[in-house]
Structure formats: C-alpha cells, structure tokens
Amino acid sequence: MKIENLIGSDRHSFLTSGDWNQDGRIDILLGSRSGKIFAFENRAEKGTDWYELKFPVLENNKRQYSSPVLSDIDADGDLDIISGNRNGKLEWILNRGSEKRPEWVVHDVNLSQIDVGSFSTPLLNDMDGDDDLDLLIGNSKGLIIYYENQGNKNTPYFVLRNTRIAGFQTKASSAPTFWKWNGDKHPDLVVGGREGFLSLISHLPPESSPALDGWTLEAEHWQNIKAIGYSTPHFVDFEGDNKTDLLIGDVQGNLLYWKNGGLKKTIETKQESTLVLTENTLEDEEQEEENEQADNTIIPVENTETEQDSKAFGPIEPSFEFVSSRYGNLELGRRAFPAFMDVDGDNNLDLIVGNSAGELRYYRRELGSGDAKWTLESKHFLGYQGRKNSAPVFTDLDGDGDFDLLVGNQEGSIDYWENKGNSEIADFVYNPTQFIGLAGGRNSVPAVLDLNGDGRNDLLTGNLIGQLRKFDRIEQGNGFYFRLERRKYLNLDIGIGSVPKITDLNNDQQPDLIIGSDSGNIISFQPDPEKPGILSWKPSLEYFKQLNLPIGGNPEFVDLDTDGDLDLIVGSEEGTLYYFRNTGR
C-alpha cells in the first residue's frame, strides 16, 4: 500500500471511505486542520493504489478541522458528504452527479441548525430501525451526541435526542466510528479522543429503545492501541479479504494502519469472538522512530483539568503577582471589560470583552497556545452592538446549572441571554423579559447572588456614582422579575464606577464580594459568620492593596494557569488586560 500517496500533507487526519464511482474499489476522503478535504481514488486492479482527485467544493473554504463522512443521506443512490468542523456545526455537501461520477456541491452549511459546541465529528446510521439515517456526533467535550432523523430517508431533518449517548465521555475530542466487534448484527462503537487511545462500546439494543439503550463500555483503552494524540479511527476492508482493517488518523496528520489478524475465541464464552490487530504495516523505520520519540513528548494541547483541580483543594490565602500589563498582546478598545467562559465547548476558555464603543468582542484561544495566541472571531458576539460601555458577566441567573450572559451598559439597563443549552453545550437565547424597566444606574455592571436566603438569585448592579443597587428576585407566574430593594447597598461609596464581582476568592466554599472602581482600587468583603440568615458582609483582608492596578479597572477572576486557584485579570481604560497570577497557598 502506497501510504505516501494517501497522506494529505496537513495536520489532523479525519478519514472516511466509500465506493463513490461504483467500480468495486474503496475510495477515501481525508479531512484536515485547514478544512480542505482530500479525495483519493483507488485505481489498483488488486489491492490499493491511490490517486488524488481535485473537487473544487472540497478545497479550503471557511471550514476548519473538516471531519467528513460518506453516506447516501438522501437515498438517491450516490454518496453525499456530511462534514463536521471546528464551529461544531455540520455541512451537507450534496452529490448531484451519478453513481459513477460524483459532482459535489454545498447544499447546507448548517444542517438542521445542529450545533454541538465545537469540533464536530459526525457518524451516520439507522439507529432506531425506521429506515432512515440518524446522526451520532462527537465533540470537543468528549461526548457522543445523538440526533434522530425525524424527516425521512429522502429529506432528512435531525432533532436532538441525547447529549451523552451510552453515558460515555472521553477526556476531549471524541471521534466515534462503527464496527461490529462481537460478530452480531448490531454495530458497536470505537471512539478515539485527545489522549490517542481507543474506547470500545458494545451495543445490544432493546426493541423498546434501540438508539438510547443497550450500550456497554467494554474497554477504555481497547487493545492498548494508541496514536500520538487526537485519534480518529475508521474501519474498512482494504485488502479485499472480508476482514475489516483499522486506520487511525492523528494530530500530526499521520495515518496508522492496523491489519485485522482474524478472530480469537474468548475463554468466557463459547460464542463470542473478538478481532486481534496484529501489526501496523504502514510505518517505515523512520516513521516508527518518530513515533517512539513522540510517545515521550508532551503534546502541546490546552488542558483545563490539572492535578490540583482533581483533588479537594482547601482554603488558601490569595497572593497576587504581576505578570503582564498587555495580556495576550490584545488591544480591546477603551474601557475593556473582560469575561471568560468556554463558549464553544472545546474545553478551552474563550474571552468575551465589552468596551466603550459598545462592542462585545469574542476571542478564541487556540488549542495548545497557552496564553499566547487569541483569535478575534467577532466584534459583535450574539449580534450585540450599539449600547456603549458594555459590561459582560457570565453567571447562572436562573439556577439551572449553566452560565447565562448578562450585559450592563451606559444607559443603565441589563441585557440578558438565557442559556437554553447545558453546562456542556451553550445555546444563548435573548430574553429581555426579566429586565424590562430595570434601572441599574448609568454604566450598570450586574452581579448575581442569593442575598436574602430564599434560595433564589438576587441582583446587584454597580454604577457610575460608585454605589451598589440591590434588587430582590420576585416570582411571577412561570417567570420572575427584579424589584429595587436598596439604592445604596452596604452604604458603599467607592468613588466613581463601582464594578461588583461575586467569586470564591480564597476557596473556602463561601462567596466573596469584590468591588473594583474607576480609580483602579479594589476592595473585598466576605460573609460574616456571626450574622447568620440574610447574607451579611464584613471587610476581608486587603489582598489587592499592594498591587499597581490600572485606571478604569474592571476585575475578573479566572484560573488561567490551571493550578486550582483564581488569578486576576483587570481590564483597563486604555484597552489592555493586566494579568496578576495567584501564587497563594
């Protein structure tokens, strides 16, 4: 097999196969990091000999990290392409040619409005026995998400049914494929992921719920097969011996070939048999040496879980150390107001920044870049524009376990996007109802916490005159609204421009109230244990007194270095971010 003719010369290999010209030979598509989809036709009389073909629609476009799958999605007798991408959506590339000669065109850039967060890797199969193709989709969170086809086999329409099929989750970047592992008629799942291992999930579907039930995790590290990272498995009979072999793509663009060595009877049962993969026949000596070296190399991927995170991390005494006055070398517009959240579901914090111009900028941190590389995705996240001095805050306003988005502004109102998704896949929907008529004061900055002990989140707003307004949450029918309770909460007057933040700064499982100001000063309060019931505050230690903080300071707390404590990022009047690392213990 001429592997050098099959490599697409691009990082991150995603492989699918099918006979698109009906000549009885397996042809191949390779997805890639750049988004280009490489097409290879097999022209060998026996075995394999690959020739690259050019299709204009498969060249680079706005897609990145293309992950194609070949299937006849509209049941017209030819092979179409469904491709995942970095944005978590699916692109339908329709075959308008014939069984013998494909002619692919982009039919839909967001099939059924599907969005799984980021790094979608699709798989098609009739999961519920109704004679049409359903979807399983891996994503950056390591989930396998099930969309049922509620259209028909000619006109598909996919509806979300389950966000964690089989109850399974890899560390990150799940890449599922089907294979009949135990010889029955039901396809099982083999799943790659960021760590490079393969997981095996068998399926014995009951008649009552064939798609959702009957899954069993057989092995997390199946046969100890491991790629260098971001493994993407695919099974196909390359040698024409009626045995499915295994190809695995990886983060470096390699394709690893594992030959099917036949069936091995198991001891536990007389009937079951499992495939034995005997050798990797595609790598020459030089490639083997490279992979041996790579096995001892740390792959530079962003990991938000650390050893400290995985342990019970006790209370600490915060201590902040200056790192940079131009974090990420970002120029964000005057009066930068930062907020961090994993918006796209890739296990990597993204940055949303408001500013004096009324923008809501969305920056994505590149995988493996640490703090160094941020990419501007949009100046108007969620279509927001027009309200000056935008102040974004991610918080769980409705108490459903995921982060919603509140945005204050110069006018004193609050814009609210409810997260209709979940903690793994965000879906922000604009919902102005709860904040109609609310006046937080000029340059409003929202913060959310249960302040009166009734189990519901109340609202604080900072404002231009340096005070805090307190609003109680009032239930009304199936919804709620906020009623002004105090105009000068805590009798506080911090000067100009109060910026309240609720966070657990010292990791004692109790909320702290941090208040920034236009002068740059930051003060902090902690709950007073001597006054139980309604939340009362007392001044806490002056953690920020010795820091050289910028004018127009808008503080945000986030664990940037993933060491288990909260670091300090401060947006400045000049439009840069100041970074202070928390070195306390």
Secondary structure, DSSP 8 states (H G I E B T S, - for coil): --GGGT--SSSS-EEEEE-TT-SSS-EEEEE-TTS--EEEEE--SSS--EEEE--GGGS--S--S-EEEEE-TTSSSS-EEEEE-TTS-EEEEEE-S-SSS--EEEEESSGGG---SS--EEEEE-SSSSSS-EEEEE-TTSBEEEEEE-S-SSS--EEEEESSGGG-B-SS--EEEEE--SSSSS-EEEEE-TTSB-EEEEE---SSSTTTS-EEEEESSGGG-B-SSS-EEEEE-SSSSS--EEEEE-TTS-EEEEEEEEEEE-SS-SS-EEEEEEEE-S--HHHHHHHHHHHTS---------HHHHS--------EEEEESSGGG----SS-EEEEE--SSSSS-EEEEE-TT--EEEEEE-TT-TTS-EEEEESBGGG--S-SS-EEEEE-TTSSSS-EEEEE-TTS-EEEEEE-S-SSS--EEE--GGGTT----SS-EEEEE--SSSSS-EEEEE-TTS-EEEEEEEEETTEEEEEEEESSGGG---SS--EEEEE-TTSSSS-EEEEE-TTS-EEEEEE-TTS-SS--EEE---TTTTS---TT-EEEEE-TT-SSS-EEEEE-TTS-EEEEEE---
